[in-house]
């Protein structure tokens, strides 16, 4: 057998080996029982936690968690929250002290239906607070990558509650002046020396709840924007989405009774976690006025250049 024949046979053997390896690799790593195997490039542990996305199994909570979003144990939760409270106190010159373990209620809207869930948390208090401390605590959250949850902003008899979240951590900041608030009073008009009791309650949402659900745009939230802008009762306003994404929406708003000039379009966009009414009316609008909000082209195809 000459040298060329030997080389040709060796070539055929190599091709056969490589083909067999490819078939084996495909069967064992990409498809078994009709399903895609995600062990390569998306490896999972024995509990199904996606390691490449930072998840690991937490036996305490029987769930896959990302440690930076939600601690595994109650002890770790309290340590994390204590560290945050200490940082808040330092940044606000307040003296927030642990008061008690407590439950707090978190409101959200799903399919235009108002709902709420109760979570366990830790309450801290400064009975000798003042307006300046309160503003500083608000600033800590509002400039520190926390989301202001507008659905959980509310007035109490003698104060207000501001709510924030980051990942799975939720916090409710409350002040009380000790006397009933007048209708027009809010923390925005208090002086720095206004005496108040300040409480801060924080806890984790858990694996079965995503705090960002409160930022989804629903018809009720959209209607609330128009109620606030035009001081019209809810039963006199109708809204309808014609196009909607997770961050932008376009639709029609009608003010009842429906007459010429009482209906128009609206454009709204999500900025951080809150929705902004960018335009509403039955006239034209300039492309340059909405450009900064990065609307999909299909939503603003009638803008004037």
GUZAZA-738983 format. One line per 10 residues: number of its first residue (from 1); their letters; for each residue x, y, z of C-alpha. Coordinates in steps of 0.25 Angstrom, whole numbers, plus 2048, in hexadecimal, padded with zeros to 3 digits. Example, Ala and Ser with C-alpha at 12.3 -4.5 7.8 and 13.67 -1.06 7.14 Angstrom:
<nodes>
1	AS	831,7EE,81F | 837,7FC,81D;
</nodes>
This chain:
<nodes>
1	XXXXXXXXXX	800,800,800 | 806,80D,7FC | 807,819,805 | 7FC,821,7FF | 7F2,815,802 | 7F7,815,810 | 7F4,824,812 | 7E7,823,80B | 7E3,817,815 | 7E8,81F,821;
11	XXXXXXXXXX	7DF,82B,81C | 7D3,823,81B | 7D5,81E,829 | 7D7,82C,82F | 7CA,830,828 | 7C2,824,82E | 7C8,827,83C | 7C4,836,83B | 7B6,833,836 | 7B3,829,841;
21	XXXXXXXXXX	7B8,833,84B | 7AF,83E,846 | 7A3,835,846 | 7A6,831,855 | 7A9,83F,859 | 79B,843,853 | 794,838,859 | 799,83A,867 | 79A,849,868 | 790,84F,85F;
31	XXXXXXXXXX	784,846,85F | 77F,83B,868 | 770,837,867 | 76D,842,85E | 772,84D,868 | 77E,856,867 | 789,853,871 | 78D,861,877 | 799,85B,87E | 7A3,862,875;
41	XXXXXXXXXX	7A2,872,875 | 797,871,87F | 79B,867,889 | 791,863,895 | 793,85D,8A2 | 78C,851,8A7 | 780,859,8AB | 77F,860,89E | 785,86D,8A2 | 78B,875,896;
51	XXXXXXXXXX	79A,876,89A | 79E,87F,88F | 793,889,893 | 798,88A,8A1 | 78E,881,8A8 | 791,877,8B3 | 788,86E,8BB | 783,873,8C8 | 77F,867,8D1 | 779,871,8DC;
61	XXXXXXXXXX	76F,876,8D1 | 76F,86A,8C8 | 771,873,8BC | 77C,878,8B2 | 781,886,8B7 | 78B,890,8B2 | 792,894,8BF | 793,8A3,8BC | 784,8A3,8BA | 77F,89B,8C5;
71	XXXXXXXXXX	787,895,8D1 | 785,886,8D4 | 783,886,8E3 | 77B,88F,8EC | 787,892,8F3 | 78E,897,8E7 | 782,8A0,8E3 | 782,8A7,8F1 | 791,8A9,8F0 | 78F,8AF,8E2;
81	XXXXXXXXXX	784,8B8,8E6 | 78C,8BC,8F3 | 797,8C1,8EA | 78E,8C9,8E1 | 787,8D0,8ED | 795,8D3,8F3 | 799,8D9,8E6 | 78C,8E1,8E5 | 78E,8E6,8F3 | 79C,8EB,8F0;
91	XXXXXXXXXX	797,8F2,8E3 | 78B,8F9,8EA | 791,8FC,8F7 | 785,8F4,8FD | 786,8EA,908 | 77D,8DF,903 | 77C,8D4,90D | 776,8C6,90C | 768,8C6,911 | 762,8B9,90E;
101	XXXXXXXXXX	75F,8AD,904 | 753,8B1,8FD | 74A,8AE,8F1 | 747,8B9,8E6 | 73E,8B9,8DA | 742,8BC,8CC | 738,8C0,8C1 | 738,8BC,8B3 | 72F,8BB,8A7 | 72D,8AF,89E;
111	XXXXXXXXXX	724,8AF,892 | 71E,8BC,896 | 71A,8B6,8A4 | 720,8BC,8B1 | 727,8B1,8BA | 730,8B1,8C5 | 73A,8A7,8CC | 73F,8A7,8DA | 74E,8A6,8DD | 756,8A4,8E9;
121	XXXXXXXXXX	761,8AF,8EC | 768,8B7,8F7 | 764,8C4,8FC | 76E,8CF,900 | 76A,8DC,907 | 76F,8EA,90A | 766,8F1,913 | 76E,8FE,913 | 76E,8FF,904 | 76C,90C,8FC;
131	XXXXXXXXXX	769,911,8EE | 778,911,8EA | 77A,903,8EE | 76E,8FE,8E7 | 772,905,8DA | 780,8FF,8DB | 77A,8F1,8DD | 772,8F3,8D0 | 77E,8F8,8C9 | 786,8EC,8CD;
141	XXXXXXXXXX	77B,8E3,8C6 | 778,8EC,8BB | 786,8EE,8B6 | 78B,8E0,8BA | 785,8D7,8AF | 779,8D4,8B6 | 76C,8D5,8AF | 761,8DF,8B5 | 754,8D6,8B5 | 749,8E0,8B2;
151	XXXXXXXXXX	73E,8D6,8B4 | 743,8D5,8C3 | 743,8E4,8C6 | 738,8E8,8CF | 734,8F1,8DA | 731,8EE,8E8 | 729,8F6,8F3 | 736,8FD,8F7 | 740,8FA,8EC | 744,8F3,8E0;
161	XXXXXXXXXX	74A,8E6,8DB | 754,8E6,8D0 | 758,8D8,8CA | 764,8D3,8C3 | 76A,8C6,8BE | 777,8C1,8B8 | 777,8B2,8B2 | 76F,8AB,8BD | 771,8B5,8C9 | 765,8BE,8CC;
171	XXXXXXXXXX	765,8C9,8D6 | 75A,8D2,8DB | 75E,8E0,8E1 | 754,8E7,8E9 | 753,8F4,8F1 | 749,8F8,8FB | 748,907,901 | 73F,902,90C | 734,90B,908 | 72A,909,8FC;
181	XXXXXXXXXX	72F,90E,8EF | 727,919,8E8 | 722,915,8DA | 72D,91D,8D3 | 738,919,8DC | 743,910,8D8 | 752,90D,8DB | 755,916,8CF | 752,923,8D7 | 757,920,8E4;
191	XXXXXXXXXX	763,927,8EA | 770,920,8ED | 76D,922,8FC | 75F,91C,8FB | 75F,912,907 | 75A,904,903 | 75B,8F5,906 | 762,8EE,8FB | 760,8DF,8F9 | 767,8D6,8EE;
201	XXXXXXXXXX	762,8C8,8EB | 769,8BF,8E2 | 768,8B0,8DE | 76A,8A7,8D2 | 75F,8A3,8C8 | 762,895,8C7 | 763,88C,8BB | 754,88C,8B8 | 753,89B,8B6 | 759,8A6,8AD;
211	XXXXXXXXXX	758,8B4,8B2 | 75A,8BA,8A4 | 74C,8B5,8A1 | 747,8C2,8A7 | 74D,8C9,89C | 745,8C2,891 | 73C,8CC,88A | 72D,8C9,88B | 721,8D0,887 | 71E,8D4,895;
221	XXXXXXXXXX	72C,8DA,897 | 72B,8E1,889 | 71E,8E7,88D | 724,8EC,89A | 72D,8F4,892 | 722,8FB,88B | 71A,8FD,898 | 726,904,89E | 729,90D,892 | 71A,911,88F;
231	XXXXXXXXXX	714,90F,89C | 709,907,896 | 701,8FB,89D | 705,8ED,899 | 6F7,8EA,893 | 6F9,8F6,889 | 706,8F0,883 | 707,8E5,87A | 715,8E0,875 | 718,8D5,86B;
241	XXXXXXXXXX	726,8D0,867 | 729,8CF,858 | 737,8CB,859 | 73F,8C7,865 | 74D,8C1,869 | 754,8C0,877 | 759,8CE,876 | 750,8D6,86D | 741,8D7,86A | 738,8DE,860;
251	XXXXXXXXXX	729,8DF,860 | 71C,8E7,861 | 716,8EF,86C | 708,8F4,86C | 701,8FE,876 | 6F3,8FB,878 | 6E9,8FF,873 | 6F0,8FC,866 | 6EF,909,85D | 6F7,90F,852;
261	XXXXXXXXXX	705,913,859 | 703,909,865 | 70C,8FE,85F | 71A,8FD,85B | 726,8F4,85B | 730,8F2,866 | 73F,8EE,867 | 745,8E9,873 | 753,8E4,877 | 75A,8DD,882;
271	XXXXXXXXXX	765,8E5,888 | 76D,8DD,892 | 761,8D6,899 | 756,8E1,898 | 74D,8E4,88C | 74D,8F2,886 | 742,8F8,87E | 74A,8FD,872 | 73F,903,869 | 730,903,869;
281	XXXXXXXXXX	726,90A,860 | 71F,90B,853 | 729,914,84C | 737,911,846 | 744,90F,84D | 752,911,849 | 75C,906,848 | 767,90D,84F | 75E,90E,85B | 75D,8FF,85D;
291	XXXXXXXXXX	76A,8FB,857 | 771,8FA,865 | 767,8EF,869 | 76B,8E5,85E | 75D,8E1,85A | 75C,8D6,850 | 75B,8DC,842 | 74D,8D6,840 | 748,8DE,84C | 74C,8EC,847;
301	XXXXX	74B,8EA,838 | 741,8F7,838 | 74B,900,83F | 74E,90D,838 | 75D,90F,834;
</nodes>
